[in-house]
Amino acid sequence: MNPELLQLLTTMRMPYGKYKGRILCDLPEPYLVWYHSKGFPDGKLGMLLHTLYEIKLNGLEYLLKPLRK
């Protein structure tokens, strides 16, 4: 797991949509499941959302806690 990706998940904000402005790691799991079923967006944001989906799906949120400020 790339530590830079984990850091981005705890600092980058959702740029649009229902949860615009929310830090990515604070997005609710049902929202990520919805994206998983509909398809993640292209590019860096899609990769981050997919990574966050996998983290939450596998119960690995504890990896993000030390990175939160």
C-alpha positions in Angstrom: 0.0 0.0 0.0 1.4 3.4 -1.1 1.7 5.7 2.0 1.1 8.7 -0.3 -2.3 7.4 -1.3 -3.2 6.8 2.3 -2.2 10.4 3.1 -4.3 11.7 0.2 -7.4 9.8 1.5 -7.1 11.7 4.8 -6.5 15.2 3.3 -8.2 15.4 -0.1 -11.8 16.6 -0.3 -14.6 15.3 -2.5 -14.8 17.8 -5.4 -18.4 17.4 -6.3 -21.7 15.6 -5.6 -23.7 15.0 -2.5 -20.6 14.9 -0.3 -18.8 17.8 -1.9 -16.2 19.2 0.5 -16.0 16.1 2.7 -12.6 14.5 3.3 -12.5 11.3 1.3 -11.9 9.0 4.2 -15.1 10.4 5.8 -17.3 9.3 2.9 -19.9 6.8 4.0 -19.5 3.2 2.9 -22.9 3.0 1.1 -21.7 5.9 -1.1 -18.6 3.9 -2.0 -20.7 0.8 -2.7 -22.9 2.8 -5.0 -19.8 4.0 -6.9 -18.6 0.4 -7.1 -21.8 -0.7 -8.7 -22.0 2.2 -11.1 -18.3 2.6 -11.8 -15.7 4.8 -10.3 -14.8 8.0 -12.1 -11.7 8.0 -14.3 -8.3 9.3 -13.1 -6.8 9.9 -9.7 -10.1 10.5 -7.9 -11.5 7.2 -9.1 -8.4 5.4 -8.0 -8.6 6.9 -4.6 -12.3 6.1 -4.2 -11.7 2.5 -5.3 -8.8 2.2 -2.8 -11.0 3.6 0.0 -13.8 1.2 -1.0 -11.3 -1.7 -0.6 -10.1 -0.4 2.7 -13.6 -0.1 4.1 -14.7 -3.4 2.7 -11.9 -5.2 4.3 -12.1 -3.4 7.7 -8.7 -1.6 7.3 -9.8 1.9 8.4 -7.3 1.6 11.2 -4.6 2.3 8.6 -5.9 5.8 8.1 -6.3 6.8 11.8 -2.6 7.7 12.4 -2.6 9.9 9.3 -5.6 12.0 10.3 -4.8 15.4 11.8 
